[in-house]
Structures are given as structure tokens and as C-alpha cells.
């Protein structure tokens, strides 16, 4: 692998991880507000 391939693979992995985390947080937030609305946290 060349240096450019390594940078592209790393950036793609980071981007995928950020997308997965953001989707997980949004899904958790929606399910949390949907199940128990009494808890402020």
C-alpha cells in the first residue's frame, strides 16, 4: 500500500466510525424519549 492509500483508508475508517456513532446516538435518543419521557436525562 502506498501512503495515499493508507491516508484514504484511515480517513474512510474514521468517517465510517463517526457515522455509526452519530446514528447510534440519534437512535438511542429517539428510543429513550419514546419509552420514558419522565426522565430529564
C-alpha distances in whole Angstrom, upper triangle without the diagonal:
4,7,8,6,7,10,11,10,12,15,15,16,18,20,20,22,24,25,26,28,30,31,32,34,36,36,38,40,41,42,44,46,47,48,50,51,53,51,49,46
4,5,5,6,9,10,11,12,14,15,17,19,20,21,23,24,26,27,29,30,32,33,35,36,37,39,41,42,43,45,47,48,49,51,52,54,51,50,47
4,5,5,6,9,10,11,12,14,15,17,18,20,21,23,24,26,27,29,30,32,33,35,36,37,39,41,42,43,45,46,48,49,50,52,49,48,45
4,5,5,6,9,10,11,12,14,15,16,18,20,21,22,24,26,27,28,30,32,33,34,36,37,39,40,42,43,45,46,48,48,51,48,47,44
4,5,5,6,8,10,10,12,14,15,16,18,20,21,22,24,26,27,28,30,31,33,34,36,37,39,40,42,43,44,46,47,49,47,46,43
4,5,5,6,9,10,10,12,14,15,16,18,20,21,22,24,26,27,28,30,31,33,34,36,37,38,40,42,43,44,45,48,45,44,40
4,5,5,6,8,10,11,12,14,15,16,18,20,21,22,24,26,27,28,30,31,33,34,36,37,39,40,42,43,44,46,43,42,39
4,5,5,6,9,10,10,12,14,15,16,18,20,21,22,24,26,27,28,30,31,33,34,36,37,39,40,42,42,45,42,41,38
4,6,5,6,9,10,10,12,14,15,16,18,20,21,22,24,26,27,28,30,32,33,34,36,37,39,40,41,43,41,40,37
4,5,5,6,9,10,11,12,14,15,16,18,20,21,22,24,26,27,28,30,31,33,35,36,37,39,39,42,39,38,34
4,5,5,6,9,10,10,12,14,15,16,18,20,21,22,24,26,27,28,30,31,33,34,36,37,38,40,38,36,33
4,5,5,6,9,10,11,12,14,15,16,18,20,21,22,24,26,27,28,30,32,33,34,36,37,39,37,36,33
4,5,5,6,9,10,11,12,14,15,16,18,20,21,22,24,26,27,28,30,31,33,34,35,37,35,34,31
4,5,5,6,9,10,11,12,14,15,16,18,20,21,22,24,26,27,28,30,31,33,33,35,33,31,28
4,5,5,6,9,10,11,12,14,15,17,18,20,21,23,24,25,27,28,30,32,32,35,32,31,28
4,5,5,6,9,10,11,12,14,15,16,18,20,21,22,24,26,27,28,30,31,33,31,30,27
4,5,5,6,9,10,10,12,14,15,16,18,20,21,22,24,26,27,28,29,31,29,28,25
4,5,5,6,8,10,11,12,14,15,16,18,20,21,22,24,26,27,27,30,27,26,23
4,6,5,6,8,10,11,12,14,15,16,18,20,21,22,24,26,26,29,27,26,23
4,6,5,6,9,10,10,12,14,15,16,18,20,21,22,24,25,28,26,25,22
4,5,5,6,9,10,10,12,14,15,16,18,20,21,22,23,25,23,22,19
4,5,5,6,9,10,10,12,14,15,16,18,20,21,21,24,22,21,18
4,6,5,6,8,10,11,12,14,15,16,18,20,21,24,22,21,19
4,5,5,6,8,10,10,12,14,15,16,18,19,22,20,19,17
4,5,5,6,9,10,10,12,14,15,16,17,19,17,16,14
4,5,5,6,9,10,11,12,14,16,16,19,17,16,14
4,5,5,6,8,10,10,12,14,15,18,17,17,15
4,6,5,6,9,10,11,12,13,16,14,14,12
4,6,5,6,8,10,11,11,14,12,12,10
4,5,5,6,9,10,11,14,13,13,13
4,6,5,6,9,10,13,13,14,13
4,5,5,6,8,10,9,10,9
4,6,6,5,9,9,9,9
4,6,7,10,11,12,13
4,7,9,10,12,13
4,6,6,9,10
4,6,7,9
4,6,9
4,5
4
